[in-house]
Amino acid sequence: MAGNQTSSVTDEITNILGREILGGLFPPGATLLGEEEVCVRFGASRSAAREAVKILSAKGLLLTRPRRGSRIRPMKDWNFLDPSVLGWLRESATPRHFIIELLEVRLAFECEAAALAASRNDTNEIAAIREAFEAMRAASSGQGDPVSSDAAFHEAVLAATGNRFFLPLSALIHTALQYSVPTTNALFGHPVGDLHAHGKVLRAIEAGDAAMARQAMHEMLSEVLARVRSAVELMGAS
């Protein structure tokens, strides 16, 4: 029981400090509260405070210094692919800016991922993309979750590249869609990701046409990005 309580306190400390760091309360280079001060602030044991600092350090946010507290690391060291870091960033960023940043980085890698998936032309991996597309189609009729099916489509494209270094980017896509799908679907006027655009990507990959797959993915993400940048609904959330 004591172990569960310590874990719960550790999670609370980690999440609060994580949100504060990502929200800019502690700028890079600043010294975070020392272990004793963390204990006092949260009414926590030393072990809970120490574990929270370890977790934040593992995510690239803190540089620990024995008996000297912890220093906030430069932003370039932060692991923005970590789901918790992405979640804390989402809570602190303005909606439009956050969605735009995510779409810009997706444009940077998903187009090439689609081209690689088409070039590799692995039957099983392409079948997984097709399966995710059919789940999206079902979700458009209210038979399934639009976010998870959309995420599954894009994650299947990454897997179909055959390149392991694309796989960690799935976390970024999942967070991007969780956060942006309600907004972008409202802008486009449908309850699930654009089936026509996703279908074009799928057909190009199935045909083994790398250039067309790259172009179809680029067109799809560029259209969403353009809508988000110009949407009146988001004007007050830039």
Stockholm file with secondary structure:
# STOCKHOLM 1.0

chainA/1-238         MAGNQTSSVTDEITNILGREILGGLFPPGATLLGEEEVCVRFGASRSAAREAVKILSAKGLLLTRPRRGSRIRPMKDWNFLDPSVLGWLRESATPRHFIIELLEVRLAFECEAAALAASRNDTNEIAAIREAFEAMRAASSGQGDPVSSDAAFHEAVLAATGNRFFLPLSALIHTALQYSVPTTNALFGHPVGDLHAHGKVLRAIEAGDAAMARQAMHEMLSEVLARVRSAVELMGAS
#=GR chainA/1-238 SS CHHHHHHHHHHHHHHHHHHHHHTTSSCTTCEECCHHHHHHHHTCCHHHHHHHHHHHHHTTSEEECTTSCEEECCGGGSCTTSHHHHHHHHHHSCHHHHHHHHHHHHHHHHHHHHHHHHHHCCHHHHHHHHHHHHHHHHHHTTSSCHHHHHHHHHHHHHHHTCCGGGGGGHHHHHHHHHHHHHHHHHHHTSSSSCHHHHHHHHHHHHTTCHHHHHHHHHHHHHHHHHHHHHCGGGGGGC
#=GC SS_cons         CHHHHHHHHHHHHHHHHHHHHHTTSSCTTCEECCHHHHHHHHTCCHHHHHHHHHHHHHTTSEEECTTSCEEECCGGGSCTTSHHHHHHHHHHSCHHHHHHHHHHHHHHHHHHHHHHHHHHCCHHHHHHHHHHHHHHHHHHTTSSCHHHHHHHHHHHHHHHTCCGGGGGGHHHHHHHHHHHHHHHHHHHTSSSSCHHHHHHHHHHHHTTCHHHHHHHHHHHHHHHHHHHHHCGGGGGGC
//
